[in-house]
Amino acid sequence: MTESTHGRPADVAALSPYLCVRDAAAAIDFYQKALGATPRHRMVLADGHIAHCELRVGDSAFMITGEAPDMGARG
């Protein structure tokens, strides 16, 4: 029997952008209102920083993280 691995979950498109933004909470709110995005898998740190959030629009997904200047990640 031959198994195939595509390297991504079956419900995720081949291209899934990952955005680093200054105010991730505001960006998530904007995408919900503007595109009807549905948040999934949100990871919030103890200080309120959004470390990761997957958003779905239809059958497509994209991810958002907040800036982390000390790690070189800027929006």
C-alpha positions in Angstrom: 0.0 0.0 0.0 1.3 3.5 -0.9 0.7 6.4 1.4 0.9 10.1 0.3 1.6 13.0 2.6 0.9 16.5 1.2 2.6 18.3 4.1 -0.6 20.2 5.1 -4.0 19.5 6.6 -6.7 18.4 4.2 -8.9 21.4 4.9 -6.1 24.1 4.2 -5.4 25.5 0.8 -2.0 25.1 -0.8 -1.0 28.7 -0.1 -1.7 30.1 3.4 -0.3 33.5 4.1 1.1 34.4 7.6 0.8 38.1 8.5 2.8 39.9 11.2 0.9 43.0 12.2 1.3 45.8 14.8 -2.1 45.3 16.4 -3.2 41.7 15.9 -6.4 42.0 17.9 -7.5 45.0 15.7 -6.5 43.1 12.5 -8.5 40.0 13.5 -11.6 42.2 14.3 -11.2 44.0 10.9 -11.0 40.7 9.0 -14.0 39.4 10.8 -16.1 42.4 9.9 -14.7 43.0 6.4 -14.4 39.5 5.1 -16.6 37.4 7.5 -13.4 35.6 8.7 -13.8 33.0 11.4 -11.0 32.8 14.0 -9.6 29.3 14.8 -6.6 28.2 17.0 -6.0 31.5 18.7 -2.9 31.5 21.1 -2.7 34.5 23.4 0.2 35.0 25.8 -0.2 36.0 29.5 0.5 39.6 28.6 -2.3 39.7 26.0 0.0 39.4 23.0 -1.5 37.4 20.2 1.2 34.9 19.3 -0.9 33.1 16.6 -4.4 33.1 15.2 -5.7 31.1 12.2 -8.6 32.8 10.4 -10.8 31.1 7.8 -12.6 32.8 4.9 -14.6 30.2 3.0 -12.3 27.3 2.3 -9.1 29.4 2.7 -7.0 30.0 5.7 -4.5 32.7 6.8 -2.6 33.3 10.0 -1.9 36.4 12.0 0.7 37.2 14.7 1.4 40.4 16.6 4.7 42.2 16.3 7.6 40.8 18.4 10.4 43.4 17.8 12.7 41.7 20.3 12.6 38.7 18.0 12.9 40.8 14.8 9.2 40.3 13.8 7.8 43.7 12.8 4.5 44.5 11.1 
